[in-house]
Every structure is written in structure tokens, then in C-alpha cells.
Amino acid sequence: MTPAFGPDDVPAMARTFRLQWEEAQASYVILYPEGMVKLNPAAGEILSRCDGERTVSAIIDDLEQKFPDTDALRDDIMNFLSIAYEQQWIQHGPT
């Protein structure tokens, strides 16, 4: 399986989805016309950085600095980005 994103790609939220912090849920959620997806903390941390400006490498570097004691973080981030892309939550942003 080919990864959805390479290190120099710039992921961005797809136009039909909106990421926001939901105080009542105490988590990030993805809002879309048909409903809402409550994200776990790791997914929220990753997607909150998919702003159409940062490269995948920059997102990984930022999260590795924030969570230095986490093993296999790079692989987990890449796997999640592929899942988020398959779910159509994110797309390739401007380069």
C-alpha cells in the first residue's frame, strides 16, 4: 500500500469537514453536514496540525518534540494520516 502522504506533502482538512475543539466533549471533533466524529487525543493532536501550511515532516517533528517519550510516533502518524485520507477528512493542501 502506497502512503497517502510523503514527508514533503502538506495535509489540510477537506472542505466538507471542520475540526474544532468541543468543550462539552473535552476533545477535538470533526463536524460535517451529516454529523460529528469525536476524536481521541492522538487523532486530535495530529489533525489540529493539518492546516494546509505544515508539511508532514514538520507535523511529525512538532509531535516528537511534544511527546518525546513515545515510541514509533512517526509510523503512528503516517498510519493515521492514511486513515484520515481514506475517510476523506484530509486532502493534499497547497504546496
N, C-alpha and C positions, 0 to 999 in steps of 0.2 A: 504494500500500500504506500503510495506516494504521500508525503506530508502535505497538508493543506497550505502550510506557510514555511518559508525558508527564513534564515536569520535576518535577511535584509528587507523582508516584506513588512508592510505596515497594516496591521489589522484595525478594522473600525467596525463599530456597531452597524448592522444593517438598518436601513431607513425605516423598516416596518417594526423595529423593536427599539425600546428605550430602556436604558439601565438607570436605575435610581436607588438611592438608599431609602428604605422604608422603615421609619422609626417604629411603627406598630409591629413590624415583623422582626425588628432588630437585625436586619440583613439587607443585602442588595437584592433587588428583584428585577426581572426583565418584564416590562409591560408591553403588551401587543393587543391589537383590537379584540382578539378572542379571549384574552385572559391575562394571567400573570404566572411567572415561574419564580419561585423562591430559590435563591442560590445559597449553596453552602459557603462558608467563609473563604475557602481557597478559590472557588469559582468567582466570587465577588472581587477578590483581590486581583485576579488576572483580568477579568473583563473591564474593571474600572480603569485599567491601563490601555485598553484597546480604543484609543482616542483618535485614531487616524493620523497621528503625528509621530508616535514612537514605533521604532522597529521592534521586531520580535526579540532581537538581541538586547535592546535597551530594556524591554519589559522583563526579560529573564535576569539581566544584571540587577535591575532595581529590586526584584523579588528575592534574589540571592543575598543582597545586602540586608534586606528587611528580615529575612528568615535564614540566617547563616548556618543554623544547626540542622537544617532539613536536608535529608539525603535525596538524591535523584530528582531534585527540583526541576532541572532543565527538561528531563524526559516527561515529567508530570505536566509541565506547562505546555509542551509541544503536543502531548496527547489530548489535553483539554482543548487547545486551540483547534485541533482537528475535529473534535466532537462538536464544538460550538459552531464551526464552519458547516458541518453536516446538518446541524439543526437550523442553519441559516440565520443564526444570531449575529454572526460577524461576516464581514466580507473583506476583500482586499481594498485597502484605502489608497489614497493618492501616494505616489512615490516621488 
